[in-house]
Amino acid sequence: MAGRPGIERQSEIDMNTKILMTSSSLILGLAGIFALFAPGNLLALLNAPPTNSLSMLLQLMGALYSSFALMNWTAKDSAIGGIYARPVSLGNFAHFFSGTLILAKYMLSSEFNLSILLALVVYAIFAVIFYWLVFRATGIQVDTK
């Protein structure tokens, strides 16, 4: 942080969070657009019956994903880690961690579905990275010289 002796911003955390926020924004944005405008196709991919209520729920999920994508996109240039932009990183961690648990439970209790497995892998990767960002990264480096 500028103006405080002995403390400076870690450039690798800044670069990594920009890549993280951009990639999560793009993935969530694409999933959100797909769910908003093609819920029938998504239901077919999941081998689910195309009912009106399921289509409506998928469209609501698409609106949520699009909103998360917008939030991540606008936060990509901010300092994130530890106390910096904690609501953004904590919200992303909660979303990806909960999603990982839900997808893992589905994979263990249902027959194999490649698209669910791919979603599980993506969710698990983002959950681990956002865990690190929320609970391990401080966003600053203390200069001990």
BABADREN-676154 format. One record per residue (C-alpha): residue number from 1; residue in three letters; chain; x, y, z. Coordinates in pm, 1 decimal. Example, Ala and Ser with C-alpha at 12.3 -4.5 7.8 and 13.67 -1.06 7.14 Angstrom:
# BABADREN-676154
[1,'ALA','A',[1230.0,-450.0,780.0]]
[2,'SER','A',[1367.0,-106.0,714.0]]
//
This chain:
# BABADREN-676154
[1,'MET','A',[0.0,0.0,0.0]]
[2,'ALA','A',[133.7,339.0,-92.0]]
[3,'GLY','A',[235.5,569.9,187.0]]
[4,'ARG','A',[302.1,304.7,452.9]]
[5,'PRO','A',[669.6,218.5,502.0]]
[6,'GLY','A',[752.7,-152.6,501.3]]
[7,'ILE','A',[431.2,-261.7,329.8]]
[8,'GLU','A',[388.0,-297.6,-43.2]]
[9,'ARG','A',[137.0,-467.0,-269.6]]
[10,'GLN','A',[227.7,-816.2,-394.7]]
[11,'SER','A',[224.1,-798.5,-772.8]]
[12,'GLU','A',[177.1,-1175.7,-817.7]]
[13,'ILE','A',[-135.9,-1175.3,-599.5]]
[14,'ASP','A',[-269.9,-880.2,-798.6]]
[15,'MET','A',[-197.4,-1055.6,-1130.4]]
[16,'ASN','A',[-339.8,-1388.2,-1011.9]]
[17,'THR','A',[-658.4,-1229.5,-880.8]]
[18,'LYS','A',[-710.1,-1049.6,-1211.7]]
[19,'ILE','A',[-677.3,-1380.1,-1399.1]]
[20,'LEU','A',[-898.8,-1552.3,-1141.3]]
[21,'MET','A',[-1171.8,-1288.8,-1148.3]]
[22,'THR','A',[-1165.1,-1266.4,-1528.8]]
[23,'SER','A',[-1181.3,-1643.4,-1579.3]]
[24,'SER','A',[-1458.0,-1693.4,-1321.9]]
[25,'SER','A',[-1646.8,-1403.1,-1476.5]]
[26,'LEU','A',[-1624.7,-1551.5,-1825.3]]
[27,'ILE','A',[-1725.4,-1901.9,-1713.0]]
[28,'LEU','A',[-2015.9,-1778.4,-1501.2]]
[29,'GLY','A',[-2121.5,-1534.9,-1773.2]]
[30,'LEU','A',[-2131.2,-1804.0,-2041.6]]
[31,'ALA','A',[-2319.1,-2042.2,-1811.6]]
[32,'GLY','A',[-2559.7,-1762.5,-1719.2]]
[33,'ILE','A',[-2633.3,-1667.4,-2080.0]]
[34,'PHE','A',[-2680.1,-2033.2,-2173.5]]
[35,'ALA','A',[-2920.6,-2090.4,-1880.5]]
[36,'LEU','A',[-3108.9,-1765.3,-1946.8]]
[37,'PHE','A',[-3164.8,-1810.1,-2317.6]]
[38,'ALA','A',[-3148.9,-2187.7,-2373.0]]
[39,'PRO','A',[-3293.9,-2359.2,-2065.5]]
[40,'GLY','A',[-3450.1,-2633.0,-2281.9]]
[41,'ASN','A',[-3112.4,-2724.0,-2428.9]]
[42,'LEU','A',[-2955.4,-2730.4,-2083.9]]
[43,'LEU','A',[-3231.9,-2958.5,-1954.7]]
[44,'ALA','A',[-3175.6,-3192.3,-2249.9]]
[45,'LEU','A',[-2802.2,-3198.7,-2174.8]]
[46,'LEU','A',[-2882.8,-3301.9,-1818.4]]
[47,'ASN','A',[-3140.5,-3561.3,-1931.1]]
[48,'ALA','A',[-3411.0,-3377.1,-1735.2]]
[49,'PRO','A',[-3772.8,-3337.4,-1845.8]]
[50,'PRO','A',[-3838.0,-2993.2,-2002.3]]
[51,'THR','A',[-4109.0,-2862.0,-1769.6]]
[52,'ASN','A',[-4207.4,-2496.6,-1732.0]]
[53,'SER','A',[-4101.8,-2480.8,-1367.2]]
[54,'LEU','A',[-3757.2,-2630.9,-1435.8]]
[55,'SER','A',[-3705.6,-2388.9,-1724.8]]
[56,'MET','A',[-3802.4,-2097.8,-1501.2]]
[57,'LEU','A',[-3562.8,-2213.5,-1226.5]]
[58,'LEU','A',[-3280.6,-2246.9,-1480.2]]
[59,'GLN','A',[-3349.6,-1895.2,-1604.5]]
[60,'LEU','A',[-3336.4,-1764.3,-1246.4]]
[61,'MET','A',[-3007.7,-1951.6,-1202.2]]
[62,'GLY','A',[-2887.0,-1790.0,-1525.7]]
[63,'ALA','A',[-2974.6,-1446.1,-1388.2]]
[64,'LEU','A',[-2778.4,-1526.2,-1072.4]]
[65,'TYR','A',[-2476.1,-1649.8,-1271.1]]
[66,'SER','A',[-2485.9,-1341.4,-1492.4]]
[67,'SER','A',[-2496.3,-1120.2,-1182.3]]
[68,'PHE','A',[-2198.6,-1300.1,-1028.4]]
[69,'ALA','A',[-2015.4,-1263.5,-1360.5]]
[70,'LEU','A',[-2079.9,-887.4,-1363.3]]
[71,'MET','A',[-1964.2,-856.1,-1003.2]]
[72,'ASN','A',[-1643.2,-1050.2,-1073.7]]
[73,'TRP','A',[-1579.0,-855.1,-1392.9]]
[74,'THR','A',[-1609.4,-519.8,-1217.9]]
[75,'ALA','A',[-1392.0,-639.6,-925.4]]
[76,'LYS','A',[-1112.6,-780.4,-1142.8]]
[77,'ASP','A',[-900.0,-465.3,-1114.5]]
[78,'SER','A',[-948.3,-427.3,-736.9]]
[79,'ALA','A',[-715.3,-547.1,-464.9]]
[80,'ILE','A',[-856.3,-881.9,-353.0]]
[81,'GLY','A',[-728.8,-1108.2,-77.1]]
[82,'GLY','A',[-752.2,-1119.7,300.5]]
[83,'ILE','A',[-949.8,-812.5,405.4]]
[84,'TYR','A',[-941.6,-654.6,59.3]]
[85,'ALA','A',[-1275.0,-700.4,-125.3]]
[86,'ARG','A',[-1364.0,-970.8,126.3]]
[87,'PRO','A',[-1738.0,-976.9,41.4]]
[88,'VAL','A',[-1655.0,-1050.9,-323.2]]
[89,'SER','A',[-1408.1,-1328.0,-249.5]]
[90,'LEU','A',[-1619.3,-1474.2,32.9]]
[91,'GLY','A',[-1932.9,-1478.4,-184.1]]
[92,'ASN','A',[-1742.9,-1654.5,-462.0]]
[93,'PHE','A',[-1595.6,-1905.2,-215.9]]
[94,'ALA','A',[-1938.6,-1983.1,-67.5]]
[95,'HIS','A',[-2088.1,-2027.4,-415.0]]
[96,'PHE','A',[-1814.0,-2251.5,-552.7]]
[97,'PHE','A',[-1774.9,-2453.9,-230.5]]
[98,'SER','A',[-2150.0,-2518.2,-202.0]]
[99,'GLY','A',[-2165.6,-2601.2,-572.0]]
[100,'THR','A',[-1877.2,-2847.0,-533.9]]
[101,'LEU','A',[-2057.6,-3028.0,-250.7]]
[102,'ILE','A',[-2386.5,-3040.6,-443.3]]
[103,'LEU','A',[-2222.2,-3167.4,-762.9]]
[104,'ALA','A',[-2014.5,-3426.5,-571.1]]
[105,'LYS','A',[-2326.4,-3556.2,-396.0]]
[106,'TYR','A',[-2502.7,-3582.7,-731.3]]
[107,'MET','A',[-2207.6,-3766.9,-889.7]]
[108,'LEU','A',[-2197.8,-4016.6,-602.0]]
[109,'SER','A',[-2571.4,-4086.3,-601.3]]
[110,'SER','A',[-2650.7,-4088.3,-974.4]]
[111,'GLU','A',[-2523.5,-4253.2,-1288.0]]
[112,'PHE','A',[-2218.1,-4106.4,-1460.1]]
[113,'ASN','A',[-2271.9,-3779.7,-1647.8]]
[114,'LEU','A',[-1970.2,-3620.8,-1818.0]]
[115,'SER','A',[-2110.9,-3267.0,-1814.2]]
[116,'ILE','A',[-2173.9,-3289.4,-1437.8]]
[117,'LEU','A',[-1820.8,-3423.4,-1384.1]]
[118,'LEU','A',[-1670.6,-3134.0,-1582.2]]
[119,'ALA','A',[-1877.4,-2883.9,-1383.5]]
[120,'LEU','A',[-1761.0,-3052.8,-1060.5]]
[121,'VAL','A',[-1395.4,-3020.2,-1161.1]]
[122,'VAL','A',[-1434.9,-2650.3,-1249.9]]
[123,'TYR','A',[-1626.2,-2579.8,-927.5]]
[124,'ALA','A',[-1368.2,-2762.4,-714.6]]
[125,'ILE','A',[-1079.8,-2569.0,-871.1]]
[126,'PHE','A',[-1249.5,-2234.4,-811.9]]
[127,'ALA','A',[-1350.1,-2338.5,-456.5]]
[128,'VAL','A',[-988.0,-2416.6,-367.1]]
[129,'ILE','A',[-857.0,-2094.5,-521.2]]
[130,'PHE','A',[-1119.9,-1875.5,-354.1]]
[131,'TYR','A',[-1056.9,-2057.9,-23.3]]
[132,'TRP','A',[-691.4,-1959.4,-53.0]]
[133,'LEU','A',[-787.6,-1604.5,-142.5]]
[134,'VAL','A',[-1030.6,-1562.0,148.5]]
[135,'PHE','A',[-850.6,-1745.3,425.8]]
[136,'ARG','A',[-480.8,-1756.4,333.0]]
[137,'ALA','A',[-381.6,-1459.0,115.0]]
[138,'THR','A',[-338.4,-1124.5,286.0]]
[139,'GLY','A',[-304.1,-909.2,-23.1]]
[140,'ILE','A',[2.6,-735.5,122.9]]
[141,'GLN','A',[362.3,-832.6,178.8]]
[142,'VAL','A',[543.1,-711.8,487.1]]
[143,'ASP','A',[896.1,-591.6,410.6]]
[144,'THR','A',[1124.7,-715.4,688.9]]
[145,'LYS','A',[1434.8,-522.6,575.1]]
//
